[in-house]
Amino acid sequence: MAISLTYFDFEGSRGLECRLALAAAGVAFEDVRLSREQWTALKPKTLYGALPQLTDGDRTLAQSNAILGYIGRGHGLFPADPWLAAQHDAVMLSVEDVRAKLPDIKLLSEGEKKAAREAFAAGWLSQWATSVSAQIQGPFLAGEKLSVADIKLYVVLRSYLKGTYDFVPASTFDRFPKLLALYAAVEAHPAIRGYFAARA
Ligand SMILES: N[C@@H](CCC(=O)N[C@@H](CS)C(=O)NCC(=O)O)C(=O)O
């Protein structure tokens, strides 16, 4: 198979968003899922020491947003208009900010963990949700057409709505109906449903 996507063997984060983008693009791909041991061996040979990586023929691309842009631009899942495209890039970069800003609570006491995550949910994360909501035309970011930025938003929201992060309740997003509607629209998209049905 000409295209392969390499990531860890779990259904989330940057790997999931690239797999879903390939599914939405209708691109058949080899879904390479590494064990920890395989990753340790491969890491020094990767472009940036991290995954996902996409291989298309003899070329390899890293960085989730670059991979999403490549898939999106090639398959009608990214705006053609340069301004709109830049706005979609900005939204995808903001999802990376969400990942970077989540307080790392490993070394904190129980009380400190709760306080740090609750302050994040009520503060930075809610401000981010307000800002992104204001840009959603509905149901998707740019209106009726799914884009790779919608898929990236879906994947990050999915982790919060599933309660992945301690002390950040799913109800944080109750005040953001446009974000929740975008989430539901991506989940209901036939290609996305097809991907999860095939994995079940
Ligand atoms: N900026 C990169 C970040 C990639 C990244 O941090 N990937 C994580 C998994 S989501 C990873 O490879 N972690 C394992 C490691 O760094 O050894 C991107 O957007 O693809």
The ligand as an SDF file (V2000), in Angstrom:
LIG
                    3D

 20 19  0  0  0  0  0  0  0  0999 V2000
    4.0920   18.4770   17.3740 N   0  0  0  0  0  0  0  0  0  0  0  0
    3.9640   17.0600   17.1880 C   0  0  0  0  0  0  0  0  0  0  0  0
    3.8850   16.3960   18.5460 C   0  0  0  0  0  0  0  0  0  0  0  0
    4.0030   14.8940   18.4240 C   0  0  0  0  0  0  0  0  0  0  0  0
    3.9630   14.1810   19.7460 C   0  0  0  0  0  0  0  0  0  0  0  0
    4.2790   14.7500   20.8240 O   0  0  0  0  0  0  0  0  0  0  0  0
    3.5690   12.9260   19.6930 N   0  0  0  0  0  0  0  0  0  0  0  0
    3.4920   12.1030   20.8770 C   0  0  0  0  0  0  0  0  0  0  0  0
    2.2310   11.2350   20.8120 C   0  0  0  0  0  0  0  0  0  0  0  0
    0.7310   12.1410   20.5840 S   0  0  0  0  0  0  0  0  0  0  0  0
    4.6920   11.1810   20.9240 C   0  0  0  0  0  0  0  0  0  0  0  0
    5.2080   10.7720   19.8950 O   0  0  0  0  0  0  0  0  0  0  0  0
    5.1290   10.8030   22.1470 N   0  0  0  0  0  0  0  0  0  0  0  0
    6.1710    9.8330   22.3470 C   0  0  0  0  0  0  0  0  0  0  0  0
    7.5320   10.4070   22.5150 C   0  0  0  0  0  0  0  0  0  0  0  0
    7.6870   11.6540   22.4230 O   0  0  0  0  0  0  0  0  0  0  0  0
    8.4570    9.6200   22.7440 O   0  0  0  0  0  0  0  0  0  0  0  0
    2.7430   16.7350   16.3180 C   0  0  0  0  0  0  0  0  0  0  0  0
    1.8090   17.5630   16.2860 O   0  0  0  0  0  0  0  0  0  0  0  0
    2.6960   15.6790   15.6560 O   0  0  0  0  0  0  0  0  0  0  0  0
  1  2  1  0
  2  3  1  0
  2 18  1  0
  3  4  1  0
  4  5  1  0
  5  6  2  0
  5  7  1  0
  7  8  1  0
  8  9  1  0
  8 11  1  0
  9 10  1  0
 11 12  2  0
 11 13  1  0
 13 14  1  0
 14 15  1  0
 15 16  2  0
 15 17  1  0
 18 19  2  0
 18 20  1  0
M  END
$$$$
